[in-house]
């Protein structure tokens, strides 16, 4: 079955294999994890301490979080993982609205 959509979140949930096509050209093809690994970029650790947020892309997020926590209290943290939309932007160089 072929399913076409411009809704990246929908494709992430429903599709086993994904093709990114732009202007009739196949730019990327694979499973979601394959596309994210090849074109999504690194995960970002966002740490808030003393009302200030810091964004880092460490090789070892847990070690980095422990290092930052050793410097003082951490108010919150979260990991931002690459998305299919970021893959699309990376491959096409333009937003879904262009």
Buried (B, 14 or more C-beta within 10 A) or exposed (E): EEEEEEEBEEBBEEBEEBBBEBEEEEBBEBEBEEBBEEBBBEEBBEBEBEEEEEEBEBEEBEEBBEEBEEEEEBEEBEEEEBBBBBBBBBBBEEEEEE
